[in-house]
Amino acid sequence: MVKTLTDQNRTLFACEACGFRYPTEDLAQRCEAWCREHRSCNLEIIKYGLPPTDSSAAS
């Protein structure tokens, strides 16, 4: 389940596994599914995202 974040008057969706933030919920869901299955990030997905921040990174 992805997190919904508001950042500078825009909505972003964060992968709960790695913390990358995306402009669409679909990208965040794809990232999270990949992260959980492969225990890694997919370069073809994260190129659309913003790196995690301390507050959005998975604990």
N, CA, C and O atoms as CSV, one atom per row, in Angstrom:
chain,resi,resn,atom,element,x,y,z
A,1,MET,N,N,0.844,-1.183,0.000
A,1,MET,CA,C,0.000,0.000,0.000
A,1,MET,C,C,0.888,1.244,0.000
A,1,MET,O,O,1.744,1.397,0.871
A,2,VAL,N,N,0.692,2.099,-0.941
A,2,VAL,CA,C,1.522,3.296,-1.074
A,2,VAL,C,C,1.017,4.403,-0.154
A,2,VAL,O,O,-0.157,4.436,0.214
A,3,LYS,N,N,1.922,5.306,0.208
A,3,LYS,CA,C,1.571,6.467,1.024
A,3,LYS,C,C,1.234,7.630,0.100
A,3,LYS,O,O,1.858,7.797,-0.948
A,4,THR,N,N,0.257,8.426,0.486
A,4,THR,CA,C,-0.074,9.649,-0.238
A,4,THR,C,C,0.541,10.817,0.525
A,4,THR,O,O,0.315,10.972,1.725
A,5,LEU,N,N,1.316,11.632,-0.174
A,5,LEU,CA,C,2.003,12.767,0.437
A,5,LEU,C,C,1.632,14.050,-0.288
A,5,LEU,O,O,1.344,14.033,-1.485
A,6,THR,N,N,1.640,15.165,0.441
A,6,THR,CA,C,1.458,16.472,-0.173
A,6,THR,C,C,2.765,17.228,-0.013
A,6,THR,O,O,3.247,17.419,1.104
A,7,ASP,N,N,3.343,17.660,-1.138
A,7,ASP,CA,C,4.634,18.330,-1.141
A,7,ASP,C,C,4.541,19.552,-2.045
A,7,ASP,O,O,4.343,19.418,-3.253
A,8,GLN,N,N,4.682,20.731,-1.473
A,8,GLN,CA,C,4.641,21.984,-2.227
A,8,GLN,C,C,3.401,22.072,-3.120
A,8,GLN,O,O,3.517,22.325,-4.319
A,9,ASN,N,N,2.246,21.870,-2.553
A,9,ASN,CA,C,0.953,21.970,-3.235
A,9,ASN,C,C,0.760,20.951,-4.353
A,9,ASN,O,O,-0.007,21.197,-5.284
A,10,ARG,N,N,1.440,19.815,-4.277
A,10,ARG,CA,C,1.209,18.733,-5.238
A,10,ARG,C,C,1.123,17.420,-4.468
A,10,ARG,O,O,1.698,17.274,-3.390
A,11,THR,N,N,0.404,16.488,-5.035
A,11,THR,CA,C,0.248,15.183,-4.412
A,11,THR,C,C,1.259,14.220,-5.007
A,11,THR,O,O,1.390,14.105,-6.226
A,12,LEU,N,N,1.972,13.532,-4.128
A,12,LEU,CA,C,2.928,12.513,-4.541
A,12,LEU,C,C,2.559,11.204,-3.860
A,12,LEU,O,O,1.894,11.195,-2.825
A,13,PHE,N,N,2.994,10.113,-4.445
A,13,PHE,CA,C,2.706,8.789,-3.905
A,13,PHE,C,C,4.038,8.105,-3.637
A,13,PHE,O,O,4.893,8.045,-4.521
A,14,ALA,N,N,4.222,7.589,-2.428
A,14,ALA,CA,C,5.505,7.011,-2.030
A,14,ALA,C,C,5.431,5.500,-1.905
A,14,ALA,O,O,4.472,4.946,-1.366
A,15,CYS,N,N,6.455,4.856,-2.409
A,15,CYS,CA,C,6.638,3.418,-2.224
A,15,CYS,C,C,7.012,3.206,-0.759
A,15,CYS,O,O,7.977,3.801,-0.279
A,16,GLU,N,N,6.270,2.375,-0.049
A,16,GLU,CA,C,6.580,2.144,1.361
A,16,GLU,C,C,7.800,1.251,1.547
A,16,GLU,O,O,8.361,1.203,2.641
A,17,ALA,N,N,8.215,0.553,0.519
A,17,ALA,CA,C,9.378,-0.327,0.631
A,17,ALA,C,C,10.693,0.459,0.561
A,17,ALA,O,O,11.599,0.217,1.359
A,18,CYS,N,N,10.805,1.398,-0.392
A,18,CYS,CA,C,12.078,2.109,-0.574
A,18,CYS,C,C,11.987,3.614,-0.319
A,18,CYS,O,O,13.012,4.261,-0.105
A,19,GLY,N,N,10.786,4.180,-0.339
A,19,GLY,CA,C,10.624,5.603,-0.061
A,19,GLY,C,C,10.630,6.514,-1.278
A,19,GLY,O,O,10.385,7.712,-1.136
A,20,PHE,N,N,10.904,5.984,-2.484
A,20,PHE,CA,C,10.846,6.836,-3.674
A,20,PHE,C,C,9.435,7.393,-3.831
A,20,PHE,O,O,8.452,6.710,-3.544
A,21,ARG,N,N,9.346,8.648,-4.292
A,21,ARG,CA,C,8.063,9.334,-4.454
A,21,ARG,C,C,7.766,9.518,-5.931
A,21,ARG,O,O,8.664,9.785,-6.730
A,22,TYR,N,N,6.481,9.370,-6.290
A,22,TYR,CA,C,6.071,9.391,-7.702
A,22,TYR,C,C,4.876,10.316,-7.915
A,22,TYR,O,O,4.091,10.546,-6.996
A,23,PRO,N,N,4.743,10.847,-9.139
A,23,PRO,CA,C,3.603,11.718,-9.446
A,23,PRO,C,C,2.292,10.952,-9.620
A,23,PRO,O,O,1.219,11.550,-9.542
A,24,THR,N,N,2.360,9.633,-9.854
A,24,THR,CA,C,1.133,8.843,-10.011
A,24,THR,C,C,1.136,7.657,-9.053
A,24,THR,O,O,2.186,7.118,-8.705
A,25,GLU,N,N,-0.048,7.271,-8.642
A,25,GLU,CA,C,-0.190,6.128,-7.746
A,25,GLU,C,C,0.236,4.833,-8.443
A,25,GLU,O,O,0.783,3.934,-7.805
A,26,ASP,N,N,-0.017,4.740,-9.751
A,26,ASP,CA,C,0.358,3.544,-10.504
A,26,ASP,C,C,1.865,3.289,-10.442
A,26,ASP,O,O,2.290,2.157,-10.209
A,27,LEU,N,N,2.665,4.318,-10.647
A,27,LEU,CA,C,4.119,4.154,-10.581
A,27,LEU,C,C,4.562,3.720,-9.188
A,27,LEU,O,O,5.428,2.855,-9.054
A,28,ALA,N,N,3.982,4.309,-8.161
A,28,ALA,CA,C,4.340,3.938,-6.792
A,28,ALA,C,C,3.966,2.486,-6.504
A,28,ALA,O,O,4.716,1.779,-5.832
A,29,GLN,N,N,2.824,2.036,-7.000
A,29,GLN,CA,C,2.413,0.646,-6.804
A,29,GLN,C,C,3.342,-0.305,-7.546
A,29,GLN,O,O,3.707,-1.355,-7.017
A,30,ARG,N,N,3.725,0.054,-8.764
A,30,ARG,CA,C,4.657,-0.786,-9.533
A,30,ARG,C,C,6.008,-0.875,-8.828
A,30,ARG,O,O,6.612,-1.946,-8.767
A,31,CYS,N,N,6.477,0.248,-8.301
A,31,CYS,CA,C,7.743,0.280,-7.577
A,31,CYS,C,C,7.669,-0.616,-6.343
A,31,CYS,O,O,8.563,-1.427,-6.099
A,32,GLU,N,N,6.606,-0.464,-5.578
A,32,GLU,CA,C,6.464,-1.248,-4.355
A,32,GLU,C,C,6.395,-2.744,-4.650
A,32,GLU,O,O,6.999,-3.544,-3.936
A,33,ALA,N,N,5.670,-3.123,-5.685
A,33,ALA,CA,C,5.580,-4.539,-6.056
A,33,ALA,C,C,6.962,-5.075,-6.434
A,33,ALA,O,O,7.339,-6.173,-6.024
A,34,TRP,N,N,7.715,-4.298,-7.217
A,34,TRP,CA,C,9.057,-4.729,-7.620
A,34,TRP,C,C,9.968,-4.846,-6.396
A,34,TRP,O,O,10.659,-5.850,-6.224
A,35,CYS,N,N,9.964,-3.817,-5.550
A,35,CYS,CA,C,10.829,-3.804,-4.364
A,35,CYS,C,C,10.571,-5.015,-3.471
A,35,CYS,O,O,11.508,-5.663,-3.004
A,36,ARG,N,N,9.312,-5.309,-3.240
A,36,ARG,CA,C,8.972,-6.419,-2.345
A,36,ARG,C,C,9.337,-7.773,-2.955
A,36,ARG,O,O,9.770,-8.678,-2.242
A,37,GLU,N,N,9.166,-7.912,-4.258
A,37,GLU,CA,C,9.458,-9.193,-4.907
A,37,GLU,C,C,10.959,-9.423,-5.088
A,37,GLU,O,O,11.448,-10.533,-4.875
A,38,HIS,N,N,11.697,-8.365,-5.486
A,38,HIS,CA,C,13.106,-8.526,-5.846
A,38,HIS,C,C,14.078,-7.985,-4.801
A,38,HIS,O,O,15.286,-8.189,-4.915
A,39,ARG,N,N,13.561,-7.300,-3.790
A,39,ARG,CA,C,14.395,-6.671,-2.758
A,39,ARG,C,C,15.464,-5.756,-3.372
A,39,ARG,O,O,16.619,-5.729,-2.948
A,40,SER,N,N,15.023,-5.011,-4.388
A,40,SER,CA,C,15.891,-4.047,-5.068
A,40,SER,C,C,15.014,-3.016,-5.767
A,40,SER,O,O,13.793,-3.163,-5.826
A,41,CYS,N,N,15.644,-1.974,-6.295
A,41,CYS,CA,C,14.910,-0.980,-7.072
A,41,CYS,C,C,15.109,-1.245,-8.560
A,41,CYS,O,O,16.149,-1.755,-8.976
A,42,ASN,N,N,14.104,-0.895,-9.354
A,42,ASN,CA,C,14.141,-1.071,-10.800
A,42,ASN,C,C,14.439,0.290,-11.427
A,42,ASN,O,O,13.675,1.238,-11.247
A,43,LEU,N,N,15.547,0.385,-12.164
A,43,LEU,CA,C,15.940,1.662,-12.763
A,43,LEU,C,C,14.906,2.206,-13.733
A,43,LEU,O,O,14.764,3.422,-13.865
A,44,GLU,N,N,14.187,1.329,-14.410
A,44,GLU,CA,C,13.159,1.770,-15.362
A,44,GLU,C,C,11.953,2.387,-14.646
A,44,GLU,O,O,11.202,3.147,-15.256
A,45,ILE,N,N,11.761,2.073,-13.380
A,45,ILE,CA,C,10.662,2.659,-12.606
A,45,ILE,C,C,11.143,3.906,-11.872
A,45,ILE,O,O,10.489,4.948,-11.931
A,46,ILE,N,N,12.284,3.813,-11.180
A,46,ILE,CA,C,12.710,4.938,-10.341
A,46,ILE,C,C,13.162,6.161,-11.136
A,46,ILE,O,O,13.309,7.244,-10.569
A,47,LYS,N,N,13.383,6.003,-12.444
A,47,LYS,CA,C,13.757,7.187,-13.234
A,47,LYS,C,C,12.619,8.208,-13.284
A,47,LYS,O,O,12.854,9.369,-13.619
A,48,TYR,N,N,11.400,7.800,-12.960
A,48,TYR,CA,C,10.243,8.700,-12.924
A,48,TYR,C,C,9.993,9.261,-11.528
A,48,TYR,O,O,9.096,10.084,-11.343
A,49,GLY,N,N,10.776,8.823,-10.544
A,49,GLY,CA,C,10.512,9.194,-9.164
A,49,GLY,C,C,11.483,10.208,-8.603
A,49,GLY,O,O,12.480,10.570,-9.228
A,50,LEU,N,N,11.161,10.650,-7.414
A,50,LEU,CA,C,12.025,11.526,-6.639
A,50,LEU,C,C,12.634,10.684,-5.525
A,50,LEU,O,O,11.947,9.843,-4.945
A,51,PRO,N,N,13.915,10.895,-5.216
A,51,PRO,CA,C,14.548,10.106,-4.156
A,51,PRO,C,C,13.817,10.273,-2.825
A,51,PRO,O,O,13.144,11.277,-2.594
A,52,PRO,N,N,13.961,9.282,-1.962
A,52,PRO,CA,C,13.288,9.363,-0.664
A,52,PRO,C,C,13.846,10.498,0.186
A,52,PRO,O,O,15.007,10.887,0.057
A,53,THR,N,N,12.994,11.011,1.051
A,53,THR,CA,C,13.423,11.977,2.053
A,53,THR,C,C,13.456,11.241,3.379
A,53,THR,O,O,12.947,10.124,3.476
A,54,ASP,N,N,14.037,11.839,4.391
A,54,ASP,CA,C,14.099,11.190,5.701
A,54,ASP,C,C,12.719,10.847,6.230
A,54,ASP,O,O,12.545,9.816,6.880
A,55,SER,N,N,11.731,11.698,5.960
A,55,SER,CA,C,10.383,11.463,6.487
A,55,SER,C,C,9.596,10.442,5.684
A,55,SER,O,O,8.645,9.863,6.210
A,56,SER,N,N,9.963,10.193,4.398
A,56,SER,CA,C,9.199,9.237,3.595
A,56,SER,C,C,9.900,7.897,3.442
A,56,SER,O,O,9.312,6.955,2.910
A,57,ALA,N,N,11.140,7.790,3.895
A,57,ALA,CA,C,11.884,6.531,3.759
A,57,ALA,C,C,11.291,5.461,4.656
A,57,ALA,O,O,10.795,5.744,5.747
A,58,ALA,N,N,11.351,4.243,4.185
A,58,ALA,CA,C,10.839,3.116,4.961
A,58,ALA,C,C,11.708,2.915,6.192
A,58,ALA,O,O,12.925,3.090,6.143
A,59,SER,N,N,11.065,2.545,7.302
A,59,SER,CA,C,11.833,2.337,8.527
A,59,SER,C,C,12.176,0.898,8.749
A,59,SER,O,O,12.822,0.563,9.742
